[in-house]
Amino acid sequence: MAMIGVASCWFNTLAGAGTGTSRSSQRLFSSSSSAATRLVIPKAATQNLNQNQHPKKKKRVPNKSSPEKEANIQKLSRRSRDENQYSNADDQNGVRNAEQPQSTAFKSFGTQRKNAKGFMGTLKDQQAETAQIQDASFLNAVVKVYCTHTAPDYSLPWQKQRQYTSTGSAFMIGDGKLLTNAHCVEHNTQVKVKKRGDDTKYVAKVLAKGMECDIALLSVENEKFWKGAEPLQFGHLPRLQDPVTVVGYPLGGDTISVTKGVVSRIEVTSYAHGSAELLGIQIDAAINPGNSGGPAFNDQGECIGVAFQVYRSDDTENIGYVIPTTVVSHFLDDYERNGKYTGFPSLGILLQKLENPALRACLKVPSNEGVLVRRVEPTAGASKVLKEGDVIVSFDGVDVGSEGTVPFRSTERIAFRYLISQKFTGDIAELGIIRAGVSMKVQTAMNPRVHLVPYHIEGGQPSYLIVAGLVFTPLSEPLIDEECEDSIGLKLLTKARYSMARFKGEQIVILSQVLANEVNIGYEDMSNEQVLKFNGTRIKNIHHLAHLVDLCKDKYLVFEFEDNYLAVLEREASSKASSCILKDYGIPSERSSDLLEPYIDPIGENQVIEHHDLGDSPVTNSDFGSDGLQWA
């Protein structure tokens, strides 16, 4: 069983507030399986030690110069300092005796030397390297984040959940600002930061949060915090096997932590917190709870990204992910352009690969290129220029392959979505398409994708409306997570995963629960049912429902639910019972504050929206499909 989790914040749930003693139950932000820890000496290490105790005498072969050996020496000179150290552990010329076993007991020092003098030399090199890391100035730019969270209660949307705290990492980027992960400061009520070697915590302000890219921008106004501070410098996108150092404040202690590894993979990756598909760097350096928001460095001390999640599976280990500087730069540029985070744009189209030759021939695609448009979201700008059956063969002049990939750097290829993520909201993209065998160019505006069931609630607090004890609220992914999938029901889950928004502002409004009262007798057991119509009018969103209820002058309030279920209330009796119900259940208001604003119809009163049945989209709301289908 595999799981990608936002693995790097450590939470303390506050209990017994005000009692003088706080009991704290610690939990990971993402669930993980616990296992007993034990120290084991590998068999290979034991065998190597035994062989080293009784070494075999070998006939020494004189060194002879050869073209092959000279080539090896020249090749070694182009390696990094660490690689040279390991390669030269047995021989000054870099030629390693393959028959001599390497003891894993001293693996961190490279291959053991036979003589004590050589081993001590290697040990001194390691101590010098450790001292360099310890004294490196870039470590002082990494700070510890202390956040107090108060998340909404999506099942009881008029109140908040119990307060809890978490710790994470952040780093200075100049101009009085810091970067961290969005999940480290989500639903924050207070954020504080502490520098390395300092015992003072400074209050920080959250300037912007990018939920999709899991990045947050902080500022600290206290000038003492910035005294002697040096911001980090961003580096370029690394190459495979480049060394990487992750710095932060994970579990296991209060001081700064440093782990080292290499770059394992660079590709478009699923971001667990925002459910987006953006460029990511996979590394094998340890990323633990508390590392979230901490920087990852190359061997020049430049920041190449932000640690943010890990991949957990019974079959894998040491798979961590870093947000690359290309995504970070996009976030910062977006904030500078608009004064806020507007998001990563999307074409809003469902694509199918064109690997099959017969499929390409049927679509009159002359070469092994392009992806087939299977569906266009009505809310996407591309809906004005693209049709189902079009084949996209280029994006801004870059050819798109039949597997949905485009050239990346010199010898690599990457998912087509990478090019889309380089755009900003409002940018224009030029698409090369083949329609019924005819090649043409079209242009479309780029905008963020509109989700019918959102992954995050704007403003933090969910909307709600209470009518005679009937609690209505929009369906959202946080509500599904809180209620559990079993209580939500298969039909609502299917709609959440498979349906598309027909217009911006559309919501799935559900009856969350019924607050029992004489006026709603017979409906007490209703919960998590989608309401489709009110007094014969189809509901567009929660604000529309509140507007219809306010305008109603009929004797009865008639709610039509999924599966043809009907709930009818007497209007005057409902109005009289409302205040009593609110008092009995300790609810401050019958509706959320956003529903007090004047209602604005998102599509116009006279415009008719075509109704689509369940299963309108063959893939989930996430950007990954199946059977060769994917969102872009």
C-alpha positions as CSV (number, residue, x, y, z in Angstrom):
1,M,0.0,0.0,0.0
2,A,1.5,3.3,-1.1
3,M,0.7,6.8,0.2
4,I,2.0,10.2,-0.7
5,G,1.7,12.4,2.4
6,V,2.4,16.0,3.4
7,A,4.8,14.5,5.8
8,S,6.6,17.3,7.4
9,C,4.7,19.2,10.0
10,W,4.4,18.0,13.6
11,F,1.2,18.8,15.4
12,N,0.3,19.0,19.1
13,T,-3.4,19.0,19.9
14,L,-4.1,21.1,22.9
15,A,-6.2,19.6,25.5
16,G,-7.3,20.7,28.9
17,A,-6.9,24.4,28.0
18,G,-6.9,26.6,31.0
19,T,-6.2,23.9,33.5
20,G,-2.6,24.9,34.1
21,T,-1.3,21.6,32.8
22,S,-1.7,20.8,29.1
23,R,-2.0,17.3,27.9
24,S,-0.8,17.0,24.3
25,S,-1.5,14.2,21.9
26,Q,0.9,14.2,19.1
27,R,-0.1,13.2,15.5
28,L,1.4,13.4,12.1
29,F,-0.2,15.6,9.5
30,S,-0.4,12.6,7.2
31,S,-1.2,9.2,8.6
32,S,1.6,6.7,8.8
33,S,2.0,3.2,10.0
34,S,3.9,2.7,13.2
35,A,6.4,0.0,13.5
36,A,8.8,-1.2,16.1
37,T,12.4,0.2,15.7
38,R,15.4,-2.0,16.2
39,L,19.1,-1.7,15.5
40,V,20.4,-4.5,13.2
41,I,24.0,-5.2,12.2
42,P,23.8,-6.2,8.5
43,K,25.1,-9.6,7.6
44,A,27.4,-8.0,5.0
45,A,29.1,-5.9,7.6
46,T,29.7,-8.9,9.9
47,Q,31.1,-10.9,7.0
48,N,33.4,-8.0,5.9
49,L,34.7,-7.7,9.5
50,N,35.6,-11.4,9.6
51,Q,37.3,-11.2,6.3
52,N,39.3,-8.2,7.4
53,Q,40.5,-10.0,10.4
54,H,42.1,-12.7,8.2
55,P,43.1,-11.0,5.0
56,K,44.4,-13.1,2.1
57,K,47.9,-12.2,0.8
58,K,47.8,-11.3,-2.8
59,K,50.6,-10.9,-5.3
60,R,51.2,-7.3,-5.9
61,V,50.9,-6.3,-9.5
62,P,53.2,-3.4,-10.7
63,N,51.4,-0.3,-11.9
64,K,51.5,0.1,-15.7
65,S,50.4,3.1,-17.6
66,S,47.8,2.4,-20.2
67,P,45.4,4.5,-22.3
68,E,42.4,2.9,-20.5
69,K,43.9,3.8,-17.1
70,E,44.7,7.4,-18.2
71,A,41.1,7.7,-19.4
72,N,39.9,6.6,-16.0
73,I,42.1,9.2,-14.3
74,Q,40.8,12.0,-16.6
75,K,37.2,10.8,-15.9
76,L,37.8,10.9,-12.1
77,S,39.1,14.5,-12.4
78,R,35.6,15.6,-13.6
79,R,33.8,14.1,-10.6
80,S,32.7,15.9,-7.5
81,R,35.0,16.1,-4.5
82,D,32.9,13.5,-2.6
83,E,33.0,11.0,-5.5
84,N,36.8,11.4,-5.7
85,Q,37.1,10.7,-2.0
86,Y,35.2,7.5,-2.2
87,S,37.0,6.4,-5.4
88,N,40.4,7.1,-4.0
89,A,39.8,5.3,-0.7
90,D,41.8,2.3,-1.8
91,D,44.3,3.6,-4.3
92,Q,45.8,7.0,-4.9
93,N,45.2,6.6,-8.6
94,G,41.5,5.9,-8.2
95,V,41.8,2.2,-9.2
96,R,39.8,0.1,-6.7
97,N,40.5,-3.5,-5.9
98,A,37.3,-5.2,-6.7
99,E,38.2,-8.3,-4.7
100,Q,38.6,-6.4,-1.4
101,P,35.3,-6.3,0.5
102,Q,34.0,-2.9,1.7
103,S,32.9,-2.8,5.3
104,T,29.4,-1.4,5.7
105,A,30.3,-0.6,9.3
106,F,32.2,2.4,8.1
107,K,30.2,3.1,5.0
108,S,29.9,6.8,5.8
109,F,33.7,7.2,5.6
110,G,34.0,5.5,2.3
111,T,35.9,2.3,1.7
112,Q,38.2,1.3,4.5
113,R,42.0,1.6,4.1
114,K,44.2,-1.2,5.3
115,N,46.6,1.1,7.2
116,A,45.6,3.2,10.1
117,K,47.2,6.3,8.6
118,G,45.0,6.2,5.5
119,F,41.9,5.7,7.6
120,M,42.7,8.6,9.9
121,G,43.1,10.8,6.8
122,T,39.6,9.9,5.7
123,L,38.2,10.5,9.1
124,K,39.9,14.0,9.2
125,D,38.3,14.8,5.8
126,Q,34.9,13.9,7.2
127,Q,35.4,15.9,10.3
128,A,36.5,18.9,8.2
129,E,33.4,18.5,6.0
130,T,31.1,18.4,9.1
131,A,32.8,21.5,10.5
132,Q,32.2,23.3,7.2
133,I,28.5,22.4,7.3
134,Q,28.2,23.4,10.9
135,D,29.8,26.8,10.2
136,A,28.0,27.5,6.9
137,S,26.3,30.9,6.9
138,F,23.3,29.5,5.0
139,L,22.2,27.5,8.0
140,N,21.5,30.8,9.8
141,A,18.9,31.7,7.2
142,V,16.8,28.6,8.2
143,V,14.3,29.2,11.0
144,K,11.9,27.2,13.1
145,V,8.1,27.9,12.6
146,Y,5.6,27.7,15.5
147,C,2.0,27.8,14.4
148,T,-1.3,27.7,16.2
149,H,-4.1,26.4,14.1
150,T,-7.9,26.7,14.5
151,A,-9.5,24.7,11.7
152,P,-13.2,25.0,10.7
153,D,-15.6,22.2,11.8
154,Y,-17.1,21.3,8.4
155,S,-19.8,19.1,10.0
156,L,-20.8,21.9,12.3
157,P,-19.9,24.9,10.1
158,W,-20.9,27.6,12.5
159,Q,-18.0,26.7,14.9
160,K,-14.3,25.9,14.9
161,Q,-12.4,22.7,15.9
162,R,-10.2,22.4,18.9
163,Q,-7.0,24.5,18.7
164,Y,-3.7,22.7,18.0
165,T,-0.1,23.7,17.4
166,S,2.6,22.6,15.0
167,T,6.2,23.2,14.2
168,G,7.9,23.4,10.8
169,S,10.7,25.1,9.0
170,A,11.1,28.3,6.9
171,F,14.0,30.3,5.4
172,M,14.8,33.9,4.6
173,I,14.6,35.1,1.0
174,G,15.3,38.8,1.5
175,D,13.2,41.9,1.6
176,G,11.9,41.0,5.1
177,K,10.2,37.8,3.9
178,L,10.4,34.1,4.5
179,L,9.2,31.0,2.7
180,T,7.5,27.9,4.1
181,N,4.9,25.4,3.2
182,A,1.2,26.4,3.0
183,H,0.2,23.3,5.1
184,C,2.5,24.6,7.9
185,V,0.4,27.7,8.4
186,E,-3.1,26.6,7.2
187,H,-5.9,27.8,9.3
188,N,-3.4,29.8,11.4
189,T,-4.4,32.0,14.3
190,Q,-0.8,32.8,15.3
191,V,2.6,32.2,13.6
192,K,5.9,32.7,15.3
193,V,9.5,32.0,14.1
194,K,12.8,31.5,15.9
195,K,16.3,31.8,14.5
196,R,19.1,29.4,15.0
197,G,20.9,30.1,18.2
198,D,18.3,32.5,19.5
199,D,15.8,31.9,22.3
200,T,13.4,34.7,21.2
201,K,10.3,33.9,19.1
202,Y,9.1,36.6,16.7
203,V,5.5,37.0,15.5
204,A,5.2,36.5,11.7
205,K,2.4,37.5,9.3
206,V,1.2,35.3,6.5
207,L,1.2,37.4,3.3
208,A,0.1,34.8,0.8
209,K,-0.7,31.1,0.6
210,G,-0.6,28.9,-2.5
211,M,-2.5,25.8,-1.7
212,E,-1.9,24.2,-5.1
213,C,1.9,24.6,-4.9
214,D,2.0,24.2,-1.1
215,I,4.0,27.5,-0.6
216,A,3.4,30.3,1.9
217,L,5.0,33.7,2.1
218,L,5.7,35.2,5.6
219,S,7.0,38.5,6.9
220,V,8.4,39.6,10.2
221,E,8.2,43.3,11.1
222,N,10.5,43.2,14.1
223,E,13.9,44.6,12.9
224,K,15.8,42.7,15.6
225,F,14.9,39.5,13.8
226,W,16.7,40.5,10.7
227,K,19.9,41.8,12.4
228,G,22.8,40.1,10.8
229,A,20.6,37.9,8.6
230,E,21.7,36.8,5.1
231,P,19.0,35.6,2.7
232,L,19.4,32.5,0.7
233,Q,20.3,32.5,-3.0
234,F,18.2,30.4,-5.3
235,G,20.0,28.0,-7.6
236,H,19.1,26.4,-10.9
237,L,17.2,23.2,-11.4
238,P,19.6,20.3,-10.5
239,R,20.6,17.3,-12.5
240,L,20.1,13.7,-11.6
241,Q,22.5,12.4,-9.0
242,D,23.5,15.9,-7.9
243,P,24.2,16.1,-4.2
244,V,21.4,17.7,-2.1
245,T,21.3,18.7,1.6
246,V,18.0,19.2,3.4
247,V,18.0,21.5,6.4
248,G,15.2,22.1,8.9
249,Y,13.9,21.4,12.3
250,P,12.4,17.9,12.3
251,L,11.4,15.6,15.2
252,G,14.1,14.3,17.4
253,G,15.5,17.5,18.9
254,D,15.2,21.3,19.0
255,T,18.3,22.2,17.1
256,I,18.8,22.4,13.4
257,S,19.1,19.2,11.4
258,V,21.0,18.4,8.3
259,T,20.5,15.3,6.0
260,K,22.2,14.6,2.8
261,G,21.3,12.6,-0.4
262,V,21.1,12.9,-4.1
263,V,18.6,13.9,-6.7
264,S,16.8,10.8,-7.8
265,R,14.2,12.0,-10.3
266,I,12.7,15.2,-11.7
267,E,9.2,15.1,-13.2
268,V,5.7,16.4,-12.9
269,T,4.6,15.2,-9.5
270,S,1.3,15.1,-7.6
271,Y,1.2,17.6,-4.8
272,A,-0.6,16.0,-1.9
273,H,-1.8,19.2,-0.2
274,G,-3.2,21.0,-3.2
275,S,-4.0,18.0,-5.4
276,A,-2.2,19.7,-8.3
277,E,0.3,18.4,-10.8
278,L,3.5,20.5,-10.9
279,L,7.2,19.9,-11.3
280,G,8.8,18.2,-8.4
281,I,12.3,16.9,-7.4
282,Q,12.6,13.4,-5.8
283,I,15.5,12.9,-3.4
284,D,16.7,10.2,-1.2
285,A,17.7,12.5,1.7
286,A,15.6,11.9,4.8
287,I,12.6,14.2,5.1
288,N,10.8,13.9,8.5
289,P,7.9,15.6,10.2
290,G,9.1,19.2,11.0
291,N,11.2,19.4,7.8
292,S,8.3,21.0,5.9
293,G,9.2,24.4,4.6
294,G,12.9,23.9,5.0
295,P,15.3,24.5,2.1
296,A,17.2,22.0,0.1
297,F,20.7,23.0,-1.0
298,N,23.1,22.0,-3.7
299,D,26.9,21.6,-3.1
300,Q,27.4,25.4,-3.8
301,G,25.1,26.3,-0.9
302,E,22.3,27.5,-3.2
303,C,18.7,26.8,-2.4
304,I,17.3,24.4,-5.1
305,G,13.8,24.0,-3.5
306,V,11.6,23.5,-0.5
307,A,11.0,20.1,1.3
308,F,7.3,19.4,1.4
309,Q,6.2,15.7,1.2
310,V,7.3,12.1,1.3
311,Y,6.1,8.9,-0.4
312,R,5.4,6.0,2.0
313,S,5.0,2.4,1.0
314,D,5.8,-1.0,2.3
315,D,8.0,-1.6,-0.8
316,T,9.9,1.7,-0.8
317,E,12.0,3.9,1.4
318,N,13.8,7.2,1.4
319,I,11.6,8.9,-1.2
320,G,11.1,12.5,-0.4
321,Y,10.0,15.5,-2.6
322,V,11.2,19.0,-3.0
323,I,9.4,21.9,-4.6
324,P,11.9,23.2,-7.2
325,T,12.9,26.8,-7.6
326,T,10.9,27.1,-10.9
327,V,7.6,26.6,-9.0
328,V,8.8,28.9,-6.2
329,S,9.7,31.6,-8.7
330,H,6.3,31.3,-10.3
331,F,4.6,31.7,-6.9
332,L,6.7,34.8,-6.0
333,D,6.3,36.4,-9.5
334,D,2.5,35.8,-9.2
335,Y,2.4,37.6,-5.9
336,E,4.5,40.5,-7.2
337,R,2.3,40.9,-10.3
338,N,-1.1,40.8,-8.5
339,G,-0.4,41.6,-4.9
340,K,-1.8,38.1,-4.1
341,Y,-1.6,34.5,-5.2
342,T,-3.9,33.8,-8.1
343,G,-2.9,30.2,-8.8
344,F,-1.5,28.1,-11.6
345,P,-3.5,28.1,-14.8
346,S,-5.0,25.1,-16.6
347,L,-6.4,24.4,-20.1
348,G,-9.3,22.5,-18.5
349,I,-9.3,19.7,-21.0
350,L,-9.3,15.9,-20.7
351,L,-6.6,14.3,-23.0
352,Q,-6.0,10.8,-24.3
353,K,-2.7,9.5,-25.6
354,L,-2.3,8.7,-29.3
355,E,0.1,5.8,-29.1
356,N,-2.0,3.5,-31.3
357,P,-1.3,3.8,-35.1
358,A,-4.9,3.0,-36.1
359,L,-6.2,5.7,-33.8
360,R,-3.9,8.3,-35.3
361,A,-4.8,7.2,-38.8
362,C,-8.5,7.5,-38.0
363,L,-8.0,11.0,-36.7
364,K,-5.8,11.9,-39.8
365,V,-2.7,12.6,-37.7
366,P,0.2,12.1,-40.1
367,S,3.0,11.4,-37.6
368,N,3.6,10.1,-34.1
369,E,2.5,13.2,-32.3
370,G,-0.3,14.9,-30.5
371,V,-2.9,14.1,-27.8
372,L,-6.6,13.7,-28.3
373,V,-9.1,16.1,-26.7
374,R,-11.8,14.0,-25.1
375,R,-13.6,16.6,-23.1
376,V,-13.5,20.4,-22.5
377,E,-14.7,21.8,-19.2
378,P,-17.5,24.4,-19.8
379,T,-15.7,26.8,-17.4
380,A,-12.4,26.7,-19.2
381,G,-11.3,29.4,-21.6
382,A,-10.3,26.6,-24.1
383,S,-14.0,25.7,-24.4
384,K,-14.3,28.6,-26.9
385,V,-11.7,27.3,-29.3
386,L,-11.4,23.6,-28.7
387,K,-13.8,20.8,-29.5
388,E,-14.0,17.1,-28.6
389,G,-12.0,15.2,-31.2
390,D,-9.3,17.9,-31.7
391,V,-5.7,16.7,-31.6
392,I,-3.2,19.1,-29.9
393,V,0.1,18.8,-31.6
394,S,1.9,21.8,-30.2
395,F,1.8,24.3,-27.3
396,D,3.4,27.7,-27.9
397,G,5.5,26.2,-30.7
398,V,6.7,23.2,-28.7
399,D,5.7,19.8,-30.3
400,V,3.6,17.5,-28.1
401,G,4.4,13.8,-28.4
402,S,1.8,11.0,-28.6
403,E,2.4,10.1,-25.0
404,G,1.5,13.6,-23.9
405,T,5.2,14.6,-23.3
406,V,7.3,17.5,-24.5
407,P,11.1,17.9,-24.7
408,F,12.8,18.8,-21.4
409,R,16.4,20.1,-21.2
410,S,18.7,18.3,-23.5
411,T,17.9,14.6,-23.5
412,E,14.8,14.3,-21.3
413,R,11.0,14.5,-21.8
414,I,8.4,15.6,-19.4
415,A,4.6,15.7,-19.1
416,F,2.8,18.3,-21.3
417,R,1.3,19.9,-18.1
418,Y,4.8,21.3,-17.3
419,L,4.5,23.8,-20.1
420,I,1.0,24.8,-18.9
421,S,2.3,25.4,-15.4
422,Q,4.8,27.9,-16.7
423,K,2.0,30.3,-17.7
424,F,0.3,32.9,-15.4
425,T,-3.4,33.6,-15.0
426,G,-4.6,35.7,-17.9
427,D,-1.7,34.7,-20.3
428,I,-2.5,33.7,-23.8
429,A,-1.3,30.3,-25.2
430,E,-1.2,29.3,-28.8
431,L,-2.2,25.7,-29.6
432,G,-1.4,23.8,-32.8
433,I,-4.3,21.5,-33.5
434,I,-5.5,19.0,-36.1
435,R,-9.3,19.1,-36.6
436,A,-10.7,16.6,-39.1
437,G,-7.4,16.3,-40.8
438,V,-6.9,20.1,-41.1
439,S,-4.0,21.8,-39.2
440,M,-4.7,25.1,-37.6
441,K,-3.6,27.5,-34.8
442,V,-5.9,28.7,-32.0
443,Q,-5.3,30.9,-29.0
444,T,-6.8,30.6,-25.6
445,A,-6.7,32.5,-22.3
446,M,-5.2,30.6,-19.3
447,N,-7.0,30.5,-16.0
448,P,-7.0,28.3,-12.9
449,R,-9.3,25.3,-13.1
450,V,-12.7,25.5,-11.5
451,H,-13.5,22.5,-9.2
452,L,-17.1,21.6,-8.6
453,V,-16.0,20.2,-5.2
454,P,-13.2,22.4,-3.9
455,Y,-10.1,21.0,-2.2
456,H,-9.8,24.1,0.0
457,I,-12.4,26.6,1.2
458,E,-11.7,30.3,0.3
459,G,-11.6,32.3,3.5
460,G,-11.3,29.2,5.7
461,Q,-14.9,29.1,7.0
462,P,-17.5,27.0,5.1
463,S,-20.9,28.5,4.2
464,Y,-24.0,27.2,5.8
465,L,-27.8,27.9,5.9
466,I,-30.2,26.6,8.6
467,V,-33.9,26.5,7.7
468,A,-36.1,25.2,10.5
469,G,-33.3,22.9,11.7
470,L,-32.3,21.7,8.3
471,V,-28.5,22.4,7.9
472,F,-27.4,23.1,4.3
473,T,-23.7,23.4,3.3
474,P,-21.7,23.0,0.1
475,L,-19.9,19.7,-0.5
476,S,-16.2,20.0,-0.2
477,E,-13.2,17.7,0.1
478,P,-12.5,18.7,3.7
479,L,-16.1,17.8,4.6
480,I,-15.7,14.4,2.9
481,D,-12.5,13.8,4.9
482,E,-14.2,14.9,8.1
483,E,-17.4,12.9,7.6
484,C,-15.7,9.8,6.3
485,E,-16.6,8.3,2.9
486,D,-19.0,5.8,4.4
487,S,-21.3,8.4,5.8
488,I,-21.2,10.6,2.7
489,G,-22.5,7.8,0.5
490,L,-21.4,6.4,-2.8
491,K,-23.6,8.7,-5.0
492,L,-22.2,11.9,-3.5
493,L,-18.7,10.5,-3.6
494,T,-19.1,9.6,-7.3
495,K,-20.4,13.1,-8.1
496,A,-17.5,14.7,-6.2
497,R,-15.0,12.6,-8.2
498,Y,-16.6,12.5,-11.6
499,S,-18.7,15.6,-12.2
500,M,-17.6,18.9,-13.7
501,A,-18.7,22.5,-12.9
502,R,-21.0,23.8,-15.7
503,F,-20.4,27.4,-14.7
504,K,-18.2,29.3,-12.3
505,G,-19.8,29.4,-8.9
506,E,-21.7,26.2,-9.1
507,Q,-21.8,24.0,-6.0
508,I,-23.2,20.7,-4.8
509,V,-25.4,21.8,-1.9
510,I,-26.2,19.0,0.7
511,L,-28.4,18.7,3.7
512,S,-25.7,18.0,6.2
513,Q,-27.9,17.1,9.2
514,V,-31.3,17.9,10.8
515,L,-31.4,19.6,14.2
516,A,-34.4,17.9,15.7
517,N,-37.5,20.0,16.5
518,E,-41.2,19.6,16.4
519,V,-41.3,21.6,13.1
520,N,-39.2,19.0,11.3
521,I,-40.6,15.8,12.7
522,G,-40.0,12.9,10.3
523,Y,-36.8,14.3,8.9
524,E,-34.5,13.8,11.8
525,D,-32.5,11.0,10.3
526,M,-31.7,12.7,7.1
527,S,-28.1,13.5,6.5
528,N,-25.7,14.1,3.6
529,E,-28.4,14.3,1.0
530,Q,-28.0,16.6,-2.1
531,V,-30.8,19.1,-2.5
532,L,-31.6,19.7,-6.1
533,K,-34.6,22.1,-6.1
534,F,-36.4,24.5,-3.9
535,N,-40.1,25.2,-4.7
536,G,-39.4,23.9,-8.3
537,T,-36.3,26.0,-9.0
538,R,-33.0,24.2,-9.5
539,I,-30.4,25.3,-7.0
540,K,-27.1,26.7,-8.4
541,N,-25.2,27.2,-5.1
542,I,-25.7,27.7,-1.4
543,H,-26.1,31.5,-1.8
544,H,-28.8,30.9,-4.4
545,L,-30.7,28.6,-2.0
546,A,-30.6,31.3,0.7
547,H,-31.8,33.9,-1.8
548,L,-34.8,31.7,-2.8
549,V,-35.7,31.0,0.8
550,D,-35.6,34.8,1.6
551,L,-37.9,35.6,-1.4
552,C,-40.4,32.8,-0.8
553,K,-43.9,33.9,0.0
554,D,-45.6,30.5,-0.5
555,K,-47.3,28.7,2.3
556,Y,-44.8,25.8,2.1
557,L,-41.1,25.4,1.7
558,V,-40.5,22.4,-0.6
559,F,-37.1,20.8,-0.9
560,E,-36.5,18.2,-3.5
561,F,-33.5,15.9,-2.9
562,E,-31.6,13.2,-4.8
563,D,-33.6,10.0,-5.4
564,N,-36.9,11.9,-5.6
565,Y,-37.0,12.4,-1.8
566,L,-39.2,15.3,-0.7
567,A,-39.2,17.5,2.5
568,V,-41.9,20.0,3.1
569,L,-42.1,22.6,5.8
570,E,-44.7,25.2,6.7
571,R,-43.1,28.6,6.1
572,E,-44.6,30.5,9.0
573,A,-44.1,27.7,11.5
574,S,-40.5,27.3,10.3
575,S,-39.8,31.1,10.8
576,K,-41.2,31.0,14.3
577,A,-39.2,27.9,15.3
578,S,-35.8,29.1,13.9
579,S,-34.9,31.3,16.9
580,C,-35.8,28.5,19.4
581,I,-33.7,26.0,17.4
582,L,-30.7,28.3,17.3
583,K,-30.9,28.9,21.1
584,D,-31.3,25.2,21.9
585,Y,-28.2,24.2,19.9
586,G,-26.1,27.2,20.8
587,I,-25.8,28.5,17.2
588,P,-25.0,32.2,16.8
589,S,-26.7,32.7,13.4
590,E,-28.9,30.9,11.0
591,R,-26.5,31.5,8.2
592,S,-22.8,32.2,7.6
593,S,-21.7,35.8,7.1
594,D,-21.0,35.5,3.4
595,L,-24.7,34.7,2.8
596,L,-25.7,38.1,4.3
597,E,-24.2,39.8,1.2
598,P,-26.5,40.5,-1.8
599,Y,-26.9,37.6,-4.1
600,I,-25.4,37.9,-7.6
601,D,-26.5,35.3,-10.1
602,P,-23.4,33.7,-11.6
603,I,-25.0,33.0,-15.0
604,G,-28.0,35.3,-15.3
605,E,-31.7,34.7,-14.6
606,N,-32.7,33.9,-18.2
607,Q,-29.8,31.7,-19.2
608,V,-30.6,28.0,-19.2
609,I,-27.9,25.6,-18.2
610,E,-28.0,22.2,-19.7
611,H,-28.3,19.5,-17.0
612,H,-25.9,16.6,-17.1
613,D,-26.4,13.4,-15.3
614,L,-24.0,11.7,-12.9
615,G,-20.7,10.6,-14.4
616,D,-20.2,13.5,-16.8
617,S,-16.5,13.2,-16.5
618,P,-14.7,9.8,-16.7
619,V,-11.9,10.8,-14.2
620,T,-11.6,12.2,-10.8
621,N,-11.3,15.8,-9.7
622,S,-7.6,15.2,-9.3
623,D,-5.4,15.8,-12.3
624,F,-4.7,12.2,-12.9
625,G,-7.0,9.9,-14.9
626,S,-6.7,6.3,-15.9
627,D,-6.3,4.3,-19.1
628,G,-4.3,7.0,-20.8
629,L,-6.6,9.9,-19.8
630,Q,-5.2,12.9,-18.0
631,W,-6.2,16.5,-17.3
632,A,-4.2,19.4,-18.6
